[in-house]
Amino acid sequence: EKAYLDRVKNGTALWTPQSVPQWKAFLSRADELFYGGEAGGGKSDLIVGMASECHEQAVVFRRTYKNLKSLMKRTREIIGKAAKENKSDKTWTWESGKTFEFGAVQYEDDKTDWQGHPNDLKAFDEITEFSESQYVFICGWTRTTVEGQRERIIVTGNPPTTQEGRWVVGRWAAWLDPDYPDPAEDGELRWYATIDGEEQEYKTGDIIVHNGEEIQPRSRTFIRATLDDNTFLSRDNAYRSVLQSLPEPLRSQMLHGDFSANIEVDAFQVIPTAWAKLAQQRWLEREKPDTPLTSAGVDPNRGGKDNMGIAKLYDNWFDEVEKYSGAVVKDGAIAAELIRQSLGVTKAPIGIDVIGIGSSTYDHAKVMYNSVIPINAASGSDYRDKSGLLKMR
């Protein structure tokens, strides 16, 4: 980065940040940076410029190769004759051996084409077009053997316009979710580590020791880009007028970078997302009724990274799901004892998912309760009592 700043000072840099947010993105120490918000905020320029100037082995992704055309055109404008372009491989190569590659992952399984590809920069343009599993899988090979070379991930994008891109709001919830309990400031670093299969947030990047293993949290941030930051697009307000003419919620998403705006619902979605959110809100506003336990459901585990869950229903009010990590639930006997501690003495029906590891929990729990019902979650099979009465599906 120092060498790049020297090139900026002497006027030999191929690209220079044109706005305060772009400079903030360049200077950010985040391992994982989301730069985005409004349409026209200079997002594509940032990743092309950073890949060209600050990294030795860079790759920039779009979901399809067709959508790479504008990025590749802009790259030619920035790099010029400083490197050679191989149009068939979509790769730029410098005399020093430095490379800048373009890639696509149109289908879910295309992510495996990038397994083992080491890059010190992995960048995703329009991140909401990708699935979370594609993103996480490909990022697993962000690395370098060049001493002093920084490695990082940069993603750019606008608010998601479909449910499939909604995972992005969850991953950067501290910055994008208005209901997040501990919101983060623009550019603020938060650290994340995966413990027993669950990602947890931390205020510092200090090493965590868990079950004798040292785990290094990785930093994440979001920096908002606006149309006003792009002097080339905002100077005559022509592009702004285009965004202002869009229908809602697309107008709010593209013009204002509103991540909370309602998004398009798939035509085949049975229950609209808005209904589910209203139901969740009604649940939060209600007090637990003074009634006995109506029924309970158990999703067992036995070791591993998943949690065991116990859900309790009182009349038509669901209690918060109780979770127990695999480190605690080592076998079916322990799982059954946790059920007993949670439910106490009850005649309410208890449904237990028996597929796979759940059969051991069921065998132990039915000794304690007469109302335990095996649920085959994989096939949806019916289970009946001796009288033939359908007990649960």
NORPE-V803698 format. One record per helix or strand. SS is the DSSP state (2 for helix, 1 for strand). FROM is the first residue (numbers start at 1). TO is the last residue. If there is no record, write none. Layout:
SS,FROM,TO
SS,FROM,TO
//
This chain:
2,2,10
2,20,27
1,32,37
2,43,54
1,57,62
2,65,79
1,84,86
1,91,93
1,99,104
2,108,114
1,119,119
1,121,125
2,127,129
2,132,139
1,142,142
1,152,158
1,162,162
2,163,165
2,167,171
2,173,176
1,190,195
1,198,202
1,208,210
1,213,215
1,218,225
2,227,229
2,231,234
2,238,244
2,250,256
1,264,264
2,273,285
1,295,299
1,308,314
1,317,318
1,322,324
2,332,343
1,349,353
2,358,368
1,372,375
1,383,384
1,390,392
//
